Amino acid sequence: MTFLKWLKGGQKDKPSVIESNNQENFVDSLIVELKAATSDAITNAINHVEGKYLKTILLDSYFPLTSLTFIPNDVEIAQNLEEFFRVHENINKGFRKEFCKQFLEKEYHSSRGATVKVEDSFLPIFRVDTESLEKSTEDEKFIISLKGKKICFSAYATLGRPEKIPEEKDKESLSSIKSGSTDSRADVQTRLLISDKDGHRDLKVSLPALIGRYPDASCVQYGIQPIVINSKYVSRHQLFVFSILEDIFYFIPDQASLTCRTMDGEILVRGRNYLLRNVGERLYFGFPVDSTGPISGNVDPAKFPVLEIQYKKREGKPLQTKTPIPTINN
């Protein structure tokens, strides 16, 4: 498997289908609705049970998500969803699981520090019952939120008993990742200044590096250094930093559900390569990829982390080329 396939989650090649703007818009809106419904369902579930436990227990444990059920709130949505899965599962039997990964996070957190974990094998339930919906009254068919927006799905989540977070070896491994340890495989390095829930860190990092909430440790086999950022609003794979000769670039992976903004207020576009300036760059995390409204200053690193990437020259022997690299004398 190539690195690019790994970075995109190792997904199989997408089936060849006739593209449709209407279908793409339907999928985009569907993911947004399911993501919102999932967050509400898990929040309600964790609020119902976390009061039974001391905060010290909540911080050292996690609740496994055992079930998540979606129920469409009107017939049209139910029919469209049923047809959507039917068509795509005829082509790819594992389509539903791949689709659900687009709106399910690896973890969810409450204000008291409780954590809900979602296993990779987890698959939610879509309860599509058009007959019962057709028999509903007009008042029952439409549920309106306090903001006046139609709610497309009702969702219900159940949690298992809290399980203790593994210690010792796993903590040592996590500590090694957070410390930004390096090896001799790379001679291009950069300096990262991170502000998150753990405070402020100054790391000297070998490139390439994958930065996020839970960067996959298997990236090490591709010579990539994983860097953990411990904050609420950051994607699992949030930022990839790499070098070409003396230049350093960074981009937001396609599967990231959130993006960043620069000090100049620019919202980074997924998949686009950005050249690191000689003065470095400061990035503010936690912005939706489709953010179009005014940018507000986020000040809580536990929720909205801040990353500063500083330019650092290549260490060791200079790059050998047939033609000398021109320099600018100050």
Steps between C-alpha positions, in 0.01 A plus 500: 500500500644838404540786745224707338254211532604457864453871574150485355419214735597210276165513326442294189468674167160659466261334254456668165166679502351785305559813704199707589504840665165421660634176644817668627291771669277234652801314643658819638179604677446141620843487665437835672164383634635164619801662666273738692258222597790279616645773719160570659428131562837427661485821704158400637625149577811615684311768694262229619770276650804711587340644814529157663881513497766711666691732268825316579341180365377678188847635421661153527228310314294505183152384399481276191223589257290184474219617271392802298162503326381756244131547421398728209232748601303500173423272209702683234822482702438133579442411135806694380720339763373151423560550127844651563623197693333251267664638186850527646497171690417321176841617379696486827381278785714695747372839387290568811798457734720725283227763483446505877869570561442842340285626787606283797784631719740269682411659835244735651552700819270656759559819700578290809778314324313179415609329178299284259705283263382369165665180379611469138262208451197692634204533265189709584145389428273683253140418584307579185130430537312694234164338580492628858611843383223516241243437774631787713310823530638817346608623846690176563678501163697817556714580799625858521798606708509814715687674216208433265689238300343173400661201675541216251596219738430385852795312647545289812827373643578244770829468685675207664647499848809718548829331423833609640737663254806274451806614692874436514603387150228698322578811705869461429423472130277808512765691695756410236273635228426822690866563578576525130784249514706479181728252334769502234266427209441869419725803483232762435351631821264769614397647832141469623355715777177338620237638739233245594334342803840384626639855502782633282760283328805577291592207275783442257342274237645300212302516179270372368258523794129429546327722756157437653297373791572132437749464213525137398816351654540284188621811316841428654552220248491767228764709677241747631510637853160516678437807719206496743295814572276461803203732439130465428474660157769331296467219246667163540728578203503880497823618336778340295838677488770392255807634321627510144869587490529815715131594490237397756135449404183412690142404412170388654427131413180439303338294779540775764162628620649828627754743361719788622540871441818705481585820686390687187154344526538261206306174533711207377344291223521120529751338266673825401875526562620812685863614499635587844633854503846574639336684791293188578124469539254497788189286451178512702310169504131419533335657195242318284627430149203689354542801732375818330395719791706752696809361671497529877801476726517163677681532831464165678782262388319206666235541231672697224872419481762726346797375299799705391730352235843659484736466208819308580799442275611153396742343747809297419684511168371748240312369201743409220405634157691559179407867506553701822177618663487883488463683829408855593749696706342722761 
